[in-house]
Amino acid sequence: MGMKKLKLPVWMKSVYMLLVILAFSFFAKAGGGYEIKVRINGLKDTICYLGYHFGEKQFLKDTVPVDHDGWAVFKGKDSLPGGIYLVIMPSKTYFEIIVDEQKFTIETDTLDFINNFKVTGSLENKLFNDHQRFIVEKSQKSQAIKNRLDTYKDNKDSAKIIREELAAVDKEVKTYRLNLMRDYPKSFIAKIFKTMSEPEIPEAPRDAKGDLIDSLFQFHYFKAHFWDNVDFSDDRILRTPIFQNKIKTYTNQLTAQMPDSIIASVDTIVEKSKANKEVFKYCVATLTNFYENSKIMGFDKIFVHLSEKYYLTDLAFWADSTLKAKIHERVEKIKPNILFTVAHDLAMPDTGFVMHTLHGIKSKYTVLVFWDPTCSHCKIEIPKLVHYYDSVKTKKSISVFAVGIESDMDVWKKYVHDNNLDWINVSDLYNQTNFRSYYDIYSTPVIYLLDERKRIIAKRLDTEKVGEFIEDIDSGKFKLPQ
């Protein structure tokens, strides 16, 4: 929390439009007015920016001139929502302030924002700056100790003593924050520290013999109490980077990376967020947006769940009919091909107009591929699939159901013949089966892998991944759900 430099100007960052709308919606209805006077020695006759954290991103709120004496005044007729804000220089360096009080004055220096920081009219920023100075001091001390540890790491006794010194510094930081929370319990900085804190884990219970009853007790306790110190009723937590980091920790590190497990975790977060409508709005919108755009196979199930539970009901109060219609359309494309659901049956003619059905195939694995002979990527991937299929078709129970989507029948037939595609080649030139909707086909090639029950066990694969999935299943490395 010292002098920092933005990688890009905050107002030029590429962000999802939904997050932008969410972020700025807070300023539309605040009232009361604000005036933050900032004097920065070393800066004159230029401009200065006021930004703020929102989740893991930063946004610009205001731009003002800096006079010849280094004064910049940020003011407006509406009160600023509380949170951690950024005073940004033209060089993109910035320092952080807390906005809770609406009128205060700050003086500092470009040579050292933190140590030259003086504030009038804001206890929050006095506490915040005192903490920053303390952290800078302890960080320097900690780094010096770590340097000694590198020197004596091969000496067990010395290393032990040095690690104890490091632990003592960490304890000092914790004690400082605890004391601040005790002395200023109603301050926003105290709430920030409380939000950052993690649950204290008790000793795991043991049976009469002294053996652990549950070897995962500590993990389960930590996860169950992870949100105990977070006040979901206070939307100021949204304008800090802390809340979003906790969401990521909970969903990524404390949750098994399986769709059903993540669904349970995101529902836990959203349920707690109902304590404040803006926090609820942020959680639903951010999580839905994240899982809609996730590149991890199967995570689209989480998007469908969130969409159906919150957006396609009356719960997403901010969503207009246009947004709901777009989400509904996307859900309709994804839902039929969620992992481990039975693939929609397709009945199509081959090059000789003989009908074939997808579900009529009797093999342990079915590779379902949608392709176009004129597609440049298909010209690379289809030969790879031919080579793989030819190498395993006598060893494994595997079939290929290849759906050509080229509108020119002659072009499709010629490619099949010239390239000896020795598998089931079918086509639905007029989309009578509606395959594009059932399998979300908007580009080619698209490859699905089905098991013997015609469940979708993998999708949007390249040929190499098809082979890897099959080998992992056959070797027992990956077990299919029953």
C-alpha positions in Angstrom: 0.0 0.0 0.0 2.7 2.5 -1.0 3.6 4.4 -4.1 2.5 2.3 -7.0 2.5 2.5 -10.8 -0.4 1.4 -12.9 0.5 -0.8 -15.9 -2.1 1.0 -18.0 -4.1 4.2 -17.3 -7.0 3.1 -15.3 -9.5 4.7 -17.6 -8.1 2.9 -20.7 -8.2 -0.7 -19.2 -10.2 -3.2 -21.2 -13.0 -4.3 -18.9 -16.2 -6.1 -19.2 -19.0 -3.6 -19.9 -21.2 -5.2 -17.2 -18.6 -4.4 -14.6 -18.3 -0.9 -15.8 -22.1 -0.5 -15.5 -22.0 -2.0 -12.0 -19.1 0.2 -10.9 -20.6 3.5 -12.0 -24.1 2.7 -10.9 -22.9 3.4 -7.3 -22.2 7.0 -8.2 -25.6 7.7 -9.8 -27.6 7.7 -6.7 -25.2 9.0 -4.0 -26.0 12.4 -2.5 -24.4 15.0 -0.2 -21.3 16.2 -2.0 -17.6 15.6 -1.5 -14.5 17.8 -1.6 -11.0 16.3 -1.3 -8.2 18.8 -1.5 -4.8 17.3 -2.4 -1.5 19.1 -2.5 1.4 17.2 -4.0 4.8 18.9 -3.8 6.8 18.2 -7.0 3.6 18.3 -9.1 2.4 21.5 -10.7 0.6 23.0 -13.8 -0.7 19.6 -14.9 -3.6 17.3 -14.2 -4.4 14.7 -11.5 -6.9 11.8 -11.4 -9.1 10.3 -8.8 -9.7 6.6 -9.3 -11.1 3.8 -7.2 -10.9 0.0 -6.7 -13.9 -2.0 -7.8 -13.4 -5.7 -7.3 -10.0 -6.5 -8.9 -10.1 -3.6 -11.3 -9.7 0.1 -11.1 -11.8 2.9 -12.6 -11.5 6.6 -13.1 -13.9 8.9 -11.2 -12.6 12.4 -11.7 -9.9 14.5 -13.5 -8.9 17.9 -12.2 -6.2 20.5 -12.9 -3.1 20.8 -10.6 -2.2 24.5 -10.0 1.2 26.0 -9.8 1.4 25.3 -6.1 0.6 21.6 -6.5 -3.1 21.9 -5.4 -5.8 19.7 -6.9 -9.4 19.7 -5.7 -11.7 16.8 -6.3 -15.3 17.8 -5.7 -18.8 16.9 -6.7 -22.4 17.4 -5.6 -22.9 13.7 -4.8 -21.2 11.9 -2.0 -18.6 9.4 -2.9 -19.4 5.8 -1.9 -16.9 4.6 0.7 -13.9 2.6 -0.3 -10.2 2.6 -1.2 -9.5 5.3 -3.8 -6.4 6.2 -5.9 -4.8 9.6 -6.4 -3.1 9.2 -9.7 -0.3 11.3 -11.2 0.2 11.9 -15.0 3.1 9.4 -14.7 0.5 6.8 -13.7 2.1 6.5 -10.2 -0.5 6.7 -7.5 -1.1 6.4 -3.8 -4.2 5.1 -2.0 -6.5 6.9 0.3 -9.7 5.9 2.1 -12.9 7.7 1.3 -15.4 7.6 4.2 -15.5 11.2 5.3 -16.4 13.4 2.4 -14.4 16.5 3.0 -10.7 16.5 4.0 -7.3 17.7 2.9 -4.1 15.8 2.1 -0.6 17.1 1.6 2.3 14.9 0.4 5.4 14.8 -1.8 6.2 12.9 -5.0 9.5 11.8 -3.5 7.7 9.8 -0.8 3.9 9.7 -0.8 3.6 7.7 2.4 6.2 9.2 4.7 5.4 12.8 3.7 1.7 12.3 4.0 -0.3 14.7 6.1 -4.1 14.7 6.4 -6.6 17.1 8.0 -10.2 16.3 8.6 -10.0 12.5 8.1 -9.3 10.1 11.0 -9.7 7.2 8.5 -6.7 8.5 6.4 -4.7 9.2 9.5 -5.1 5.6 10.6 -4.6 4.3 7.1 -1.3 6.3 6.7 0.0 5.3 10.1 -0.6 1.7 9.2 1.2 2.2 5.8 4.2 3.6 7.5 4.2 0.8 10.0 4.0 -1.8 7.2 6.8 -0.1 5.2 9.0 -0.3 8.3 8.2 -3.9 9.1 8.6 -4.9 5.5 12.1 -3.5 5.4 12.9 -5.3 8.6 11.4 -8.5 7.3 13.4 -8.3 4.1 16.6 -7.8 6.0 15.9 -10.9 8.1 15.1 -12.9 4.9 18.4 -11.8 3.4 20.1 -13.2 6.5 18.1 -16.4 6.2 19.5 -16.9 2.7 23.0 -16.6 4.1 22.5 -19.0 6.9 20.0 -21.4 5.4 22.4 -24.4 5.6 22.9 -23.8 9.3 19.9 -25.3 11.1 20.4 -23.5 14.4 20.9 -20.1 12.9 18.0 -20.6 10.4 15.7 -21.6 13.2 16.5 -18.4 15.1 16.1 -16.2 12.0 12.7 -17.8 11.2 11.6 -17.1 14.8 12.6 -13.4 14.1 10.4 -13.4 11.0 7.5 -14.9 12.9 7.9 -12.2 15.5 7.7 -9.5 12.9 4.5 -11.1 11.5 3.1 -11.2 15.0 3.8 -7.5 15.4 1.8 -6.7 12.3 -1.1 -8.9 13.5 -1.0 -7.2 16.9 -1.0 -3.8 15.4 -4.1 -4.5 13.4 -5.9 -6.2 16.3 -5.2 -3.1 18.5 -6.5 -0.8 15.8 -9.7 -2.9 15.4 -10.1 -2.8 19.2 -9.5 1.0 19.5 -11.4 2.1 16.4 -14.1 -0.6 16.0 -16.4 1.5 13.9 -13.7 2.7 11.4 -13.6 1.5 7.9 -9.9 0.7 8.2 -10.9 -1.7 11.0 -13.4 -3.3 8.8 -10.8 -3.7 6.0 -8.5 -5.5 8.5 -11.3 -7.7 9.7 -12.2 -8.6 6.2 -8.6 -9.5 5.4 -8.3 -11.7 8.5 -8.7 -15.5 8.4 -10.5 -17.7 10.8 -8.6 -19.1 13.8 -8.6 -22.9 13.5 -9.1 -24.9 16.7 -7.3 -28.2 17.4 -8.8 -31.1 15.5 -11.0 -33.4 17.7 -9.5 -36.8 18.6 -11.0 -40.1 19.8 -10.4 -41.8 23.1 -7.1 -43.2 21.7 -5.9 -39.8 20.7 -6.3 -40.5 17.0 -7.8 -37.8 14.7 -11.5 -38.3 14.0 -11.3 -36.3 10.8 -8.0 -35.8 9.0 -9.5 -32.9 7.0 -11.1 -31.2 10.0 -8.9 -28.1 9.7 -9.6 -27.6 6.0 -13.4 -28.1 6.6 -13.4 -25.7 9.5 -11.4 -23.1 7.6 -13.8 -23.2 4.7 -16.9 -23.3 6.8 -15.8 -20.2 8.7 -14.0 -18.4 5.8 -16.7 -15.7 5.5 -17.2 -15.1 9.3 -15.3 -11.8 9.3 -16.8 -10.4 6.1 -19.7 -8.0 6.5 -21.7 -8.6 3.3 -24.2 -5.9 4.4 -21.5 -3.2 3.7 -21.1 -2.4 0.0 -17.8 -0.5 0.8 -16.0 -3.8 0.6 -16.7 -3.8 -3.1 -14.5 -0.8 -3.6 -11.4 -2.6 -2.2 -9.4 -5.3 -3.9 -9.9 -7.5 -0.8 -13.4 -8.9 -1.4 -12.8 -10.1 -4.9 -9.6 -11.8 -3.8 -11.5 -13.6 -1.1 -14.0 -14.8 -3.6 -11.2 -16.2 -5.8 -9.6 -17.9 -2.9 -12.9 -19.5 -1.8 -13.9 -20.7 -5.3 -10.5 -21.6 -6.7 -8.4 -22.8 -3.7 -11.0 -24.0 -1.1 -13.3 -25.6 -3.6 -12.8 -28.8 -5.6 -12.6 -27.7 -9.3 -15.6 -29.6 -10.4 -18.7 -27.8 -11.6 -21.1 -29.1 -8.9 -18.7 -28.2 -6.1 -18.2 -24.7 -7.5 -21.9 -24.3 -7.9 -22.4 -25.0 -4.2 -19.7 -22.5 -3.3 -21.0 -19.7 -5.5 -24.5 -20.2 -4.1 -23.0 -19.9 -0.6 -21.4 -16.5 -1.6 -24.6 -15.2 -3.3 -26.8 -16.3 -0.4 -24.6 -14.3 2.0 -24.5 -11.3 -0.4 -28.3 -10.9 -0.2 -27.5 -8.8 3.0 -26.9 -5.8 0.6 -28.5 -5.4 -2.8 -25.4 -3.9 -4.3 -23.1 -6.6 -3.0 -25.7 -9.2 -4.3 -25.7 -7.5 -7.7 -21.9 -7.5 -7.8 -21.5 -11.2 -6.8 -24.1 -12.4 -9.2 -22.9 -10.3 -12.1 -19.2 -11.0 -11.6 -19.5 -14.7 -11.0 -21.9 -15.2 -13.9 -19.6 -13.2 -16.2 -16.5 -15.1 -15.1 -18.0 -18.6 -15.7 -19.6 -17.6 -19.0 -16.1 -16.7 -20.2 -14.2 -19.5 -18.5 -12.0 -21.6 -20.8 -12.1 -24.6 -18.5 -14.2 -27.4 -20.0 -17.4 -28.0 -18.1 -17.5 -24.7 -16.2 -20.3 -23.5 -18.5 -22.6 -25.6 -16.3 -21.9 -23.0 -13.6 -22.9 -20.2 -15.9 -26.1 -22.0 -16.8 -26.9 -22.5 -13.1 -26.3 -18.9 -12.1 -28.3 -17.7 -15.2 -31.3 -19.8 -14.5 -31.3 -19.2 -10.7 -30.8 -15.5 -10.7 -31.0 -13.8 -14.2 -33.9 -15.8 -15.7 -36.0 -15.1 -12.6 -36.9 -11.8 -10.9 -33.9 -11.9 -8.6 -31.5 -10.0 -10.9 -33.3 -6.7 -10.4 -30.8 -4.8 -12.6 -31.2 -7.0 -15.7 -33.5 -5.5 -18.3 -35.4 -7.6 -20.9 -32.6 -7.2 -23.5 -30.0 -8.7 -21.2 -32.3 -11.4 -20.0 -33.0 -12.4 -23.6 -29.3 -12.6 -24.5 -28.6 -14.7 -21.4 -31.6 -17.0 -22.2 -30.4 -17.5 -25.7 -26.9 -18.4 -24.5 -28.3 -20.8 -21.9 -30.4 -22.5 -24.6 -27.2 -23.1 -26.6 -25.1 -24.4 -23.7 -27.6 -26.5 -21.7 -28.1 -29.4 -24.2 -24.3 -30.1 -24.2 -23.3 -29.8 -20.6 -20.8 -32.4 -19.6 -22.1 -35.8 -18.7 -25.5 -35.2 -20.2 -26.7 -37.5 -22.9 -25.9 -36.0 -26.3 -28.9 -35.1 -28.4 -29.5 -37.8 -31.0 -28.9 -36.8 -34.7 -30.3 -38.6 -37.7 -28.6 -37.6 -41.0 -27.9 -39.1 -44.4 -24.4 -40.1 -45.6 -22.9 -39.5 -49.0 -25.0 -42.2 -50.4 -28.2 -40.9 -48.7 -28.3 -43.8 -46.2 -29.6 -42.6 -42.8 -27.4 -42.9 -39.7 -28.3 -42.0 -36.1 -25.8 -40.9 -33.5 -27.4 -43.1 -30.8 -27.4 -46.1 -33.2 -23.6 -46.3 -32.9 -22.4 -49.2 -30.8 -18.9 -48.5 -29.5 -17.2 -47.6 -26.2 -16.3 -44.2 -27.6 -17.8 -41.9 -30.2 -16.0 -38.9 -31.6 -18.6 -36.5 -32.8 -17.0 -33.9 -35.1 -18.6 -30.9 -36.9 -16.5 -29.7 -39.8 -16.3 -27.9 -43.1 -14.0 -29.0 -46.0 -13.4 -25.3 -46.9 -12.4 -24.3 -43.3 -8.7 -23.7 -43.0 -8.5 -25.1 -39.5 -10.5 -28.1 -40.5 -7.9 -28.8 -43.2 -5.3 -29.1 -40.4 -7.4 -30.9 -37.8 -9.3 -33.5 -39.9 -6.1 -35.1 -41.3 -4.9 -35.4 -37.7 -8.1 -37.1 -36.7 -7.9 -39.5 -39.6 -4.4 -40.4 -38.6 -5.4 -41.0 -35.0 -8.5 -43.0 -35.9 -6.6 -45.2 -38.4 -4.0 -45.9 -35.7 -6.5 -47.0 -33.0 -9.7 -48.3 -34.8 -8.5 -51.9 -34.7 -7.3 -51.7 -31.1 -10.1 -49.7 -29.4 -13.9 -49.6 -29.6 -14.2 -46.2 -31.2 -16.4 -44.7 -33.9 -16.4 -41.3 -35.6 -19.6 -39.5 -36.5 -18.5 -36.7 -38.8 -21.1 -34.0 -39.6 -20.2 -32.0 -42.7 -21.7 -28.5 -42.6 -20.6 -27.4 -46.1 -23.7 -26.2 -48.1 -22.2 -27.5 -51.3 -22.8 -31.3 -51.4 -20.3 -31.9 -54.2 -17.5 -30.2 -52.3 -18.2 -32.2 -49.2 -18.4 -35.5 -51.1 -15.2 -34.8 -53.0 -13.3 -34.1 -49.8 -14.6 -37.3 -48.1 -13.6 -39.3 -51.1 -10.2 -37.7 -51.8 -9.1 -37.9 -48.2 -10.4 -41.4 -47.5 -12.5 -40.5 -44.5 -13.2 -44.0 -43.5 -15.8 -43.3 -40.8 -19.5 -42.3 -40.7 -19.8 -39.2 -42.9 -23.2 -37.5 -42.7 -24.5 -34.0 -43.4 -27.6 -31.9 -42.7 -27.3 -29.2 -45.3 -30.6 -27.6 -44.4 -30.2 -27.9 -40.6 -33.3 -30.0 -40.2 -31.9 -31.5 -37.0 -31.1 -28.1 -35.5 -27.7 -29.4 -34.7 -26.1 -26.0 -34.4 -28.3 -25.2 -31.4 -27.9 -28.5 -29.7 -24.2 -28.5 -30.0 -23.4 -24.8 -30.0 -21.8 -24.7 -33.4 -20.7 -21.3 -34.4 -17.3 -22.2 -35.8 -15.5 -25.3 -37.1 -14.1 -27.8 -36.3 -15.9 -28.7 -33.1 -15.1 -32.1 -31.6 -17.1 -33.9 -28.9 -16.2 -37.2 -27.2 -19.1 -39.4 -26.1 -19.0 -42.6 -24.0 -20.9 -45.8 -24.8 -24.1 -44.4 -23.2 -23.7 -41.4 -25.5 -23.0 -39.0 -22.6 -20.8 -36.1 -23.5 -17.5 -36.7 -21.6 -15.4 -34.0 -23.3 -16.1 -31.2 -25.8 -14.4 -28.7 -28.0 -11.2 -30.8 -28.2 -8.4 -31.0 -30.6 -7.4 -34.5 -31.8 -4.4 -34.7 -29.4 -6.8 -34.2 -26.5 -9.2 -36.8 -27.8 -6.4 -39.4 -27.6 -5.4 -38.2 -24.1 -8.9 -38.4 -22.7 -9.4 -41.9 -24.0 -6.1 -43.1 -22.7 -6.8 -41.6 -19.3 -10.2 -43.3 -19.1 -8.8 -46.7 -20.2 -5.9 -46.5 -17.8 -8.2 -45.6 -14.9 -6.5 -42.2 -14.4 -9.9 -40.5 -15.1 -13.1 -42.1 -13.8 -16.4 -41.4 -15.5 -19.3 -40.7 -13.1 -21.7 -43.7 -12.9 
